[in-house]
């Protein structure tokens, strides 16, 4: 009888261990899928942001600056930001207090400037995500890609505020 009970206990422990192992593998596979889905979502969000940049940029700076380039929205955004910062003493003032060059809409430009700042913050998180994915660390690759998304959402929010301002909403 003791032998049968021991076999039953051993079988139960083996079953529990197997289920735990299967659960771990499934969780890792799910994080790989979640990571891949988040990458697609982030890439799509960047596409939307690019559209907003291309729409807003010509409504912020004079055409004579030649900053806005629909083929390079990120370059355009950084160009607008650098244009705005040209007379800014970063040690003394916030961007809102800087002596601005000619802008077509200062309120919208300030929202746009902040959007670019938020966009810049997503890069390190995506790099960490790619590095973790290269090591098959799907949990951390997903979490880092999720953090990148948080900054992209902040960027998109500020960009939409800028668009509403230039549209008079």
Secondary structure, 3 states (H helix, E strand, C coil): CHHHHHHHHHHHHHHHHHHHHHHHHHHHHHHHHHHHHHHHHHHHHHHHHHHHHHHHHCCCCCHHHCCCCCCCHHHHHHHHHHHHHCCCCCCCCCHHHCCCCCCCCHHHHHHHHHHHHHHHCHHHHHHHHHHHHHCCCHHHHHHHHHHHHHHHHHHHHHHHHHHHHHCCC
